[in-house]
Structures are given as structure tokens and as C-alpha cells.
Amino acid sequence: MALKAASQQGSSTPPRHVAIIMDGNGRWATERGWPRLVGHRRGAERVKQIVKAAPEMGVNWLTVYAFSTENWKRSTEEVLGLMKIFRRYIEREADGLSAEGVRMRFIGGREQLDPKLRALMTGIEARTAGNTRLNLTVAINYGGRDEITRAATRLAAKIAAGQVENPTEADFADCLDTAGHPDPDLVIRTSGETRTSNFLPFQSAYAEYEFSPTLWPDFSPDHLAEVLDRFGMRDRRFGGV
């Protein structure tokens, strides 16, 4: 009986790594009769608030899904607008992120991104490399299947070069964009959609999921705190009993 009660209560330990699919920006704007890019700009402001609040809640790693490999299918106006928002976010937040102890990194294929954005990404990664209060990873031009394909190519090259003889799961993980990152403990998707949308499929094999009905521009630190409270009540067994 005591074991059963402990299982029901779960753990009060906050997730070390939270990953978020920030969905609903365009819908938020459309519902108000505004252009979709207004919602994306409001969503970027929400990122700032969540980044500031996360360490205070015990979260040390935060990964956010900003732009997928499939998002190139959107209108040229929206794609160019999103790229501009990404550039402005890095330019405007660089000082604050550095001062607050945030280490910023990016995952996803960079080749399709414009040179100015790539340079900004590389610059802020170098500038914040020594920070440890919060590890912020932004997925831009990211797709889980694309990442796995690229990782398989890297691992095959290592095998061909004699660097790896009998490849293991750890060897494969070392070839992913997230090499050196802990796996997510909790994946949150906002907007009420219940798809994983090709986000960290390898890394999230044992993550807990939370699908929030709240659109991302409305997802406040209070919403995050509520989700973390529910996470603390879950019993994570990782295939055990």
C-alpha cells in the first residue's frame, strides 16, 4: 500500500529539461483579425518571459521549436517575416541573455538560412558559451527525421574512418544535433493540438507530454508553473515497475 501511494504521489522534483512546441501564434492573431506575423512577434515576447521564469522554477535546460523543416511551405511573406523576427530577437536579447547567465544554442540545418542570421547565431553561441544558469536551445529549420538522417550519415562516416567499430545508441546520440544535451523530461505543446510534429523524436522517447489548450502568445509563466506542478505528480518508471 505504501508503494502504491508513493507511485500516485509521483515526484516533486522539477523537470531538468523542458522542450516546448510553441504552437498557435498565427491562430492567435487571426482570431483577433490581425496579420499572422503579429502573433509571431507576440510569441517572441512570450519566449522572453518563459526564458526568464524557467530557471526560477528549477528548469536548467529549455528547448523551443521555432521553425520546422516543413515551415518553408508557408507563404514567402510569413517565412521572411519569421526570419526577421529571429534576427531581431538575437540582436535585441544578446546582452540580456548573457547578463542573465543563459547559454544559447541552435539545432537544425543552417544551410538554408540567410548568412546574416547564421552569423548572428554563431556569434551569440560563442558569446554565451560559458553561461550555466539556463541552457536555451532554439530549433530553427529543424525536423526530427532530417536530424536522424544527418546523424546516420555522420555515424557512417565515423565507422568508415575506423573511429567507431560497433556502434551503440550512445554513438548515434553523439551524432545528433543535441549531442551533449540531456534528453527532455517534459515536452509541452500549446494550442490544443496533440501532434508531436517531428520534434525531438529520438530524444523524447521517454519524455512526459503535456498538451495545453492555451495558444502560445497567451502561455504565461503561470501556465508553465501549473504544467510543472502536474509533472511532479507523474510516476516515471522508464519501462520498469
C-alpha positions in Angstrom: 0.0 0.0 0.0 2.8 2.4 0.8 4.4 1.8 -2.6 1.2 2.4 -4.3 0.7 5.7 -2.5 4.2 6.8 -3.4 3.5 6.0 -7.0 0.3 8.0 -7.1 2.1 11.0 -5.5 4.9 11.0 -8.0 7.9 13.2 -7.5 8.1 16.9 -6.6 11.4 17.2 -8.5 11.0 19.7 -11.4 12.0 18.5 -14.9 15.6 19.3 -15.6 14.9 19.7 -19.3 11.6 21.1 -20.8 11.0 21.2 -24.5 8.2 23.3 -26.0 6.4 23.2 -29.3 5.3 26.9 -29.4 2.1 26.5 -31.4 -0.8 28.9 -32.0 0.9 32.2 -32.9 -0.8 32.6 -36.3 -4.2 31.4 -35.0 -3.9 33.8 -32.0 -3.5 36.7 -34.5 -6.2 35.5 -36.9 -8.8 35.2 -34.2 -8.2 39.0 -33.5 -8.3 40.0 -37.2 -4.6 40.7 -37.3 -1.9 39.5 -39.7 -0.2 36.2 -38.6 3.1 37.9 -38.1 1.6 39.9 -35.3 1.1 36.6 -33.5 4.7 35.5 -34.2 6.0 38.8 -32.7 3.8 38.4 -29.7 5.1 34.8 -29.4 8.7 36.0 -29.4 7.8 38.3 -26.4 6.4 35.3 -24.6 9.7 33.4 -25.2 11.5 36.1 -23.3 9.1 35.7 -20.3 9.4 31.9 -20.2 13.2 32.1 -20.5 13.3 34.4 -17.5 11.0 32.3 -15.4 12.3 28.8 -16.2 15.4 28.8 -14.0 13.4 30.1 -11.1 11.2 27.0 -11.4 14.2 24.7 -11.4 14.4 24.2 -15.1 18.1 24.1 -16.3 17.5 23.2 -20.0 14.9 24.7 -22.2 14.4 23.8 -25.9 11.9 25.6 -28.1 10.7 24.8 -31.5 10.9 28.0 -33.6 10.8 26.9 -37.2 10.5 23.4 -38.7 11.8 22.0 -41.9 8.1 21.9 -43.1 7.5 25.6 -42.3 9.2 26.6 -45.6 5.9 25.6 -47.2 4.3 28.7 -45.7 3.9 32.0 -47.7 7.0 33.9 -48.6 5.8 36.8 -46.6 5.4 34.8 -43.4 8.8 33.0 -43.8 10.7 36.2 -44.5 8.9 37.8 -41.5 9.8 35.0 -39.2 13.4 35.2 -40.2 13.4 38.9 -39.5 11.9 38.2 -36.0 14.6 35.6 -35.3 17.3 38.2 -36.3 15.8 40.9 -34.1 15.4 38.5 -31.2 19.1 37.6 -31.2 20.2 41.2 -31.7 18.0 42.7 -29.0 18.3 39.9 -26.4 22.0 39.2 -26.7 23.0 41.5 -23.8 20.2 40.4 -21.6 20.7 36.7 -22.2 24.4 37.0 -21.5 23.8 39.0 -18.3 21.2 36.5 -17.0 23.5 33.5 -17.4 21.7 32.0 -20.4 23.7 29.8 -22.8 22.0 29.9 -26.2 22.4 27.2 -28.9 20.7 26.3 -32.1 19.8 22.9 -33.6 18.6 22.2 -37.2 20.1 22.6 -40.6 21.7 26.0 -41.1 22.5 25.9 -44.8 19.1 27.2 -45.9 19.2 30.2 -43.5 20.5 33.5 -44.7 24.1 34.4 -44.0 23.3 37.3 -41.6 21.1 35.1 -39.4 23.7 32.3 -39.4 26.4 34.8 -38.4 24.2 36.1 -35.5 23.5 32.5 -34.4 27.2 31.7 -34.3 28.1 34.9 -32.5 25.6 34.5 -29.7 26.6 30.9 -29.2 30.2 31.9 -28.8 29.3 34.9 -26.5 27.2 32.8 -24.1 29.2 29.6 -24.2 30.3 30.0 -20.6 26.9 30.6 -19.1 25.3 27.9 -17.0 22.1 29.3 -15.3 19.9 28.2 -18.2 20.7 26.2 -21.4 18.4 27.6 -24.1 18.3 25.7 -27.3 16.3 27.0 -30.3 15.3 24.7 -33.1 15.4 26.5 -36.4 14.9 24.7 -39.7 14.7 21.6 -37.5 13.0 18.3 -38.3 13.5 15.1 -36.3 13.7 12.9 -39.4 16.1 15.2 -41.0 18.3 15.3 -37.9 18.2 11.5 -37.7 19.2 11.2 -41.4 22.1 13.6 -40.9 23.2 11.8 -37.7 23.2 8.4 -39.6 25.4 9.9 -42.2 27.8 11.2 -39.6 27.9 7.9 -37.8 28.5 6.0 -41.1 31.5 8.4 -41.8 32.9 7.6 -38.4 32.5 3.9 -39.0 34.2 4.2 -42.4 37.1 6.1 -40.8 37.5 3.5 -38.2 36.6 5.8 -35.3 33.6 3.6 -34.3 33.7 -0.2 -34.6 30.5 -1.5 -33.0 28.1 1.4 -33.0 25.9 1.8 -29.9 22.9 4.0 -29.1 25.2 6.4 -27.4 27.4 6.6 -30.5 24.3 7.6 -32.5 23.2 10.1 -30.0 26.6 11.7 -30.2 26.0 12.4 -33.9 22.7 14.2 -33.3 22.4 18.0 -33.2 21.7 17.7 -29.5 24.9 15.8 -28.7 25.8 16.6 -25.1 22.3 17.7 -24.2 20.2 15.7 -21.7 17.0 14.2 -23.1 13.8 16.2 -22.4 11.9 15.2 -19.3 8.8 17.1 -20.4 7.6 18.1 -23.8 4.8 20.8 -23.9 2.7 21.6 -26.9 0.5 24.6 -26.8 -2.7 25.5 -28.8 -4.6 22.3 -28.2 -3.1 20.3 -31.0 -2.0 16.8 -30.0 0.8 16.0 -32.5 4.5 15.8 -31.9 5.2 17.4 -35.3 8.6 15.8 -35.9 10.1 17.4 -32.8 13.0 15.6 -31.0 11.6 12.1 -31.7 14.8 10.2 -30.7 15.4 12.3 -27.6 11.8 12.3 -26.3 11.4 8.5 -26.3 10.7 8.6 -22.5 9.6 12.2 -22.1 6.3 13.1 -20.4 3.9 15.1 -22.7 1.6 17.9 -21.9 -0.8 19.3 -24.5 -2.1 22.7 -23.4 -5.2 24.3 -25.0 -3.6 27.7 -24.5 -2.2 29.4 -27.6 1.5 30.2 -27.3 1.1 34.0 -27.1 -1.1 33.5 -24.0 1.1 30.8 -22.4 2.4 32.7 -19.4 4.9 31.7 -16.7 1.8 30.8 -14.5 0.7 28.3 -17.2 4.2 26.8 -17.1 4.1 26.6 -13.3 0.8 24.7 -13.5 2.3 22.2 -16.0 5.3 21.7 -13.9 3.1 21.0 -10.9 1.3 18.3 -12.8 4.6 16.8 -14.0 5.6 16.5 -10.3 2.6 14.2 -9.7 3.6 11.8 -12.5 5.3 8.4 -11.9 8.2 8.0 -14.3 9.2 4.3 -14.5 11.2 4.2 -17.8 9.9 0.8 -18.6 10.4 -0.5 -15.0 7.8 -1.4 -12.4 
